[in-house]
């Protein structure tokens, strides 16, 4: 095991990761739904070909889905209705995996034998 991979398994790193994973969705909820609506596209495919790709508007659509604005989400990218639930599942899976690495998951979600 390399020195770098050992760092990613320490309790301190996993705790910081768990805190970041817990705070990130809260930040997205607090930001207004229109926060990412303006600005120039940074999509490399669109910049080179001047054709929108299938992922264009996905960030903005997901942001509107977070705020339950389904009509605007559909206007930006209809694929977001498939991608966003998958992203939420993967995000939750990573969060639970991180909590298990710290040991918090077992402490909170499993019953201890009472003697």
C-alpha atoms as an extended CHARMM CRD file, in Angstrom:
* protein
*
       115  EXT
         1         1  UNK       CA              0.0000000000        0.0000000000        0.0000000000  PROA      1               0.0000000000
         2         2  UNK       CA              1.4590000000        3.3340000000       -0.9930000000  PROA      2               0.0000000000
         3         3  UNK       CA              1.7890000000        6.2810000000        1.3460000000  PROA      3               0.0000000000
         4         4  UNK       CA             -0.8130000000        8.2430000000       -0.6140000000  PROA      4               0.0000000000
         5         5  UNK       CA             -3.4430000000        5.5020000000       -0.4160000000  PROA      5               0.0000000000
         6         6  UNK       CA             -2.9150000000        5.2250000000        3.3540000000  PROA      6               0.0000000000
         7         7  UNK       CA             -3.8220000000        8.9030000000        3.7500000000  PROA      7               0.0000000000
         8         8  UNK       CA             -7.2270000000        8.3360000000        2.1240000000  PROA      8               0.0000000000
         9         9  UNK       CA             -8.0870000000        5.6630000000        4.6880000000  PROA      9               0.0000000000
        10        10  UNK       CA             -7.3120000000        7.6550000000        7.8300000000  PROA      10              0.0000000000
        11        11  UNK       CA            -10.1520000000        8.6250000000       10.1730000000  PROA      11              0.0000000000
        12        12  UNK       CA             -9.2590000000       12.3120000000        9.8200000000  PROA      12              0.0000000000
        13        13  UNK       CA             -9.5570000000       12.2220000000        6.0270000000  PROA      13              0.0000000000
        14        14  UNK       CA            -12.7800000000       10.1970000000        6.1230000000  PROA      14              0.0000000000
        15        15  UNK       CA            -14.2570000000       12.5810000000        8.7040000000  PROA      15              0.0000000000
        16        16  UNK       CA            -13.4150000000       15.6000000000        6.5420000000  PROA      16              0.0000000000
        17        17  UNK       CA            -14.8790000000       13.7960000000        3.5190000000  PROA      17              0.0000000000
        18        18  UNK       CA            -18.0890000000       12.9800000000        5.4190000000  PROA      18              0.0000000000
        19        19  UNK       CA            -18.4700000000       16.6110000000        6.4980000000  PROA      19              0.0000000000
        20        20  UNK       CA            -17.9210000000       17.8270000000        2.9330000000  PROA      20              0.0000000000
        21        21  UNK       CA            -20.4140000000       15.2780000000        1.5930000000  PROA      21              0.0000000000
        22        22  UNK       CA            -22.9750000000       16.4020000000        4.1780000000  PROA      22              0.0000000000
        23        23  UNK       CA            -22.5020000000       20.1330000000        3.5520000000  PROA      23              0.0000000000
        24        24  UNK       CA            -22.4560000000       20.0850000000       -0.2690000000  PROA      24              0.0000000000
        25        25  UNK       CA            -26.1830000000       19.3100000000       -0.7660000000  PROA      25              0.0000000000
        26        26  UNK       CA            -27.0720000000       21.9410000000        1.8280000000  PROA      26              0.0000000000
        27        27  UNK       CA            -25.1050000000       24.5390000000       -0.1200000000  PROA      27              0.0000000000
        28        28  UNK       CA            -26.9490000000       23.5980000000       -3.3230000000  PROA      28              0.0000000000
        29        29  UNK       CA            -30.2970000000       23.8990000000       -1.5310000000  PROA      29              0.0000000000
        30        30  UNK       CA            -29.4130000000       27.3260000000       -0.1160000000  PROA      30              0.0000000000
        31        31  UNK       CA            -28.2410000000       28.6850000000       -3.4760000000  PROA      31              0.0000000000
        32        32  UNK       CA            -31.0640000000       30.0630000000       -5.6330000000  PROA      32              0.0000000000
        33        33  UNK       CA            -32.2490000000       27.7830000000       -8.4480000000  PROA      33              0.0000000000
        34        34  UNK       CA            -31.1430000000       30.3190000000      -11.0460000000  PROA      34              0.0000000000
        35        35  UNK       CA            -27.5660000000       30.5470000000       -9.6960000000  PROA      35              0.0000000000
        36        36  UNK       CA            -26.0200000000       28.6600000000      -12.6460000000  PROA      36              0.0000000000
        37        37  UNK       CA            -28.4600000000       29.8990000000      -15.3050000000  PROA      37              0.0000000000
        38        38  UNK       CA            -26.3080000000       32.7240000000      -16.6440000000  PROA      38              0.0000000000
        39        39  UNK       CA            -22.7910000000       32.6960000000      -17.9890000000  PROA      39              0.0000000000
        40        40  UNK       CA            -20.8630000000       31.3920000000      -20.9320000000  PROA      40              0.0000000000
        41        41  UNK       CA            -20.8180000000       27.6630000000      -21.6500000000  PROA      41              0.0000000000
        42        42  UNK       CA            -17.6290000000       25.8440000000      -20.6970000000  PROA      42              0.0000000000
        43        43  UNK       CA            -18.5440000000       22.6840000000      -22.6420000000  PROA      43              0.0000000000
        44        44  UNK       CA            -15.5550000000       21.8430000000      -24.8320000000  PROA      44              0.0000000000
        45        45  UNK       CA            -17.7100000000       20.0440000000      -27.4120000000  PROA      45              0.0000000000
        46        46  UNK       CA            -20.0200000000       23.0490000000      -27.7570000000  PROA      46              0.0000000000
        47        47  UNK       CA            -17.1270000000       25.5170000000      -27.9150000000  PROA      47              0.0000000000
        48        48  UNK       CA            -15.3920000000       23.5450000000      -30.6830000000  PROA      48              0.0000000000
        49        49  UNK       CA            -18.4110000000       22.5310000000      -32.7870000000  PROA      49              0.0000000000
        50        50  UNK       CA            -21.0340000000       25.1470000000      -31.8610000000  PROA      50              0.0000000000
        51        51  UNK       CA            -23.5080000000       22.2560000000      -31.3950000000  PROA      51              0.0000000000
        52        52  UNK       CA            -25.0300000000       21.5670000000      -27.9690000000  PROA      52              0.0000000000
        53        53  UNK       CA            -24.1090000000       18.1420000000      -26.5880000000  PROA      53              0.0000000000
        54        54  UNK       CA            -26.3440000000       15.7950000000      -24.5970000000  PROA      54              0.0000000000
        55        55  UNK       CA            -24.8690000000       17.0070000000      -21.3230000000  PROA      55              0.0000000000
        56        56  UNK       CA            -25.3250000000       20.7110000000      -21.9780000000  PROA      56              0.0000000000
        57        57  UNK       CA            -27.6390000000       22.2430000000      -19.4060000000  PROA      57              0.0000000000
        58        58  UNK       CA            -27.4360000000       19.2360000000      -17.0890000000  PROA      58              0.0000000000
        59        59  UNK       CA            -25.9740000000       21.1860000000      -14.1590000000  PROA      59              0.0000000000
        60        60  UNK       CA            -28.6240000000       23.8850000000      -14.4920000000  PROA      60              0.0000000000
        61        61  UNK       CA            -31.3910000000       21.2940000000      -14.8790000000  PROA      61              0.0000000000
        62        62  UNK       CA            -30.2470000000       19.3860000000      -11.7820000000  PROA      62              0.0000000000
        63        63  UNK       CA            -30.1370000000       22.6210000000       -9.8320000000  PROA      63              0.0000000000
        64        64  UNK       CA            -33.7520000000       23.3030000000      -10.8020000000  PROA      64              0.0000000000
        65        65  UNK       CA            -34.7050000000       19.7300000000       -9.8800000000  PROA      65              0.0000000000
        66        66  UNK       CA            -33.2170000000       20.2660000000       -6.4140000000  PROA      66              0.0000000000
        67        67  UNK       CA            -35.6090000000       23.1970000000       -6.0440000000  PROA      67              0.0000000000
        68        68  UNK       CA            -38.5580000000       21.2070000000       -7.5100000000  PROA      68              0.0000000000
        69        69  UNK       CA            -38.8050000000       23.4510000000      -10.5750000000  PROA      69              0.0000000000
        70        70  UNK       CA            -39.5370000000       20.6450000000      -13.0430000000  PROA      70              0.0000000000
        71        71  UNK       CA            -40.5810000000       22.8160000000      -15.9890000000  PROA      71              0.0000000000
        72        72  UNK       CA            -37.3170000000       24.7740000000      -16.0110000000  PROA      72              0.0000000000
        73        73  UNK       CA            -35.3480000000       21.5520000000      -15.5630000000  PROA      73              0.0000000000
        74        74  UNK       CA            -37.0460000000       20.0930000000      -18.6290000000  PROA      74              0.0000000000
        75        75  UNK       CA            -36.2590000000       23.2590000000      -20.5900000000  PROA      75              0.0000000000
        76        76  UNK       CA            -32.5500000000       22.9760000000      -19.8230000000  PROA      76              0.0000000000
        77        77  UNK       CA            -32.0840000000       19.2190000000      -20.2850000000  PROA      77              0.0000000000
        78        78  UNK       CA            -34.6890000000       16.4450000000      -20.3080000000  PROA      78              0.0000000000
        79        79  UNK       CA            -32.0520000000       13.8080000000      -19.5370000000  PROA      79              0.0000000000
        80        80  UNK       CA            -31.7500000000       15.3000000000      -16.0480000000  PROA      80              0.0000000000
        81        81  UNK       CA            -34.8810000000       13.3960000000      -14.9920000000  PROA      81              0.0000000000
        82        82  UNK       CA            -32.8990000000       10.1780000000      -15.4730000000  PROA      82              0.0000000000
        83        83  UNK       CA            -29.4400000000       11.3720000000      -14.4730000000  PROA      83              0.0000000000
        84        84  UNK       CA            -30.3600000000       13.2430000000      -11.2780000000  PROA      84              0.0000000000
        85        85  UNK       CA            -31.8720000000       10.2400000000       -9.4080000000  PROA      85              0.0000000000
        86        86  UNK       CA            -28.8630000000        8.1330000000      -10.4070000000  PROA      86              0.0000000000
        87        87  UNK       CA            -26.4980000000       10.8350000000       -9.1280000000  PROA      87              0.0000000000
        88        88  UNK       CA            -28.4470000000       11.0560000000       -5.8650000000  PROA      88              0.0000000000
        89        89  UNK       CA            -28.2150000000        7.2920000000       -5.3980000000  PROA      89              0.0000000000
        90        90  UNK       CA            -24.4590000000        7.2410000000       -6.0830000000  PROA      90              0.0000000000
        91        91  UNK       CA            -23.9310000000       10.2450000000       -3.8040000000  PROA      91              0.0000000000
        92        92  UNK       CA            -25.8530000000        8.5930000000       -0.9710000000  PROA      92              0.0000000000
        93        93  UNK       CA            -23.9520000000        5.3480000000       -1.5210000000  PROA      93              0.0000000000
        94        94  UNK       CA            -20.6120000000        7.1900000000       -1.2270000000  PROA      94              0.0000000000
        95        95  UNK       CA            -21.7980000000        9.0250000000        1.8850000000  PROA      95              0.0000000000
        96        96  UNK       CA            -22.8680000000        5.7820000000        3.6050000000  PROA      96              0.0000000000
        97        97  UNK       CA            -19.5940000000        4.1200000000        2.5720000000  PROA      97              0.0000000000
        98        98  UNK       CA            -17.6620000000        7.0090000000        4.1280000000  PROA      98              0.0000000000
        99        99  UNK       CA            -19.7060000000        6.7960000000        7.3320000000  PROA      99              0.0000000000
       100       100  UNK       CA            -18.9870000000        3.0680000000        7.4910000000  PROA      100             0.0000000000
       101       101  UNK       CA            -15.2580000000        3.7950000000        7.1130000000  PROA      101             0.0000000000
       102       102  UNK       CA            -15.3620000000        6.1180000000       10.1080000000  PROA      102             0.0000000000
       103       103  UNK       CA            -17.4980000000        3.7490000000       12.1490000000  PROA      103             0.0000000000
       104       104  UNK       CA            -20.3630000000        6.2140000000       12.5940000000  PROA      104             0.0000000000
       105       105  UNK       CA            -22.7390000000        4.1110000000       10.5180000000  PROA      105             0.0000000000
       106       106  UNK       CA            -22.5180000000        1.1400000000       12.8850000000  PROA      106             0.0000000000
       107       107  UNK       CA            -22.9050000000        3.3650000000       15.9220000000  PROA      107             0.0000000000
       108       108  UNK       CA            -26.0180000000        5.1310000000       14.6190000000  PROA      108             0.0000000000
       109       109  UNK       CA            -27.8240000000        2.5280000000       12.5160000000  PROA      109             0.0000000000
       110       110  UNK       CA            -27.2390000000       -0.8030000000       14.2350000000  PROA      110             0.0000000000
       111       111  UNK       CA            -28.6210000000       -1.9320000000       17.5690000000  PROA      111             0.0000000000
       112       112  UNK       CA            -26.1670000000       -2.9480000000       20.2180000000  PROA      112             0.0000000000
       113       113  UNK       CA            -26.7330000000       -6.0530000000       22.2720000000  PROA      113             0.0000000000
       114       114  UNK       CA            -27.9180000000       -5.0140000000       25.6790000000  PROA      114             0.0000000000
       115       115  UNK       CA            -26.4980000000       -7.1530000000       28.4530000000  PROA      115             0.0000000000
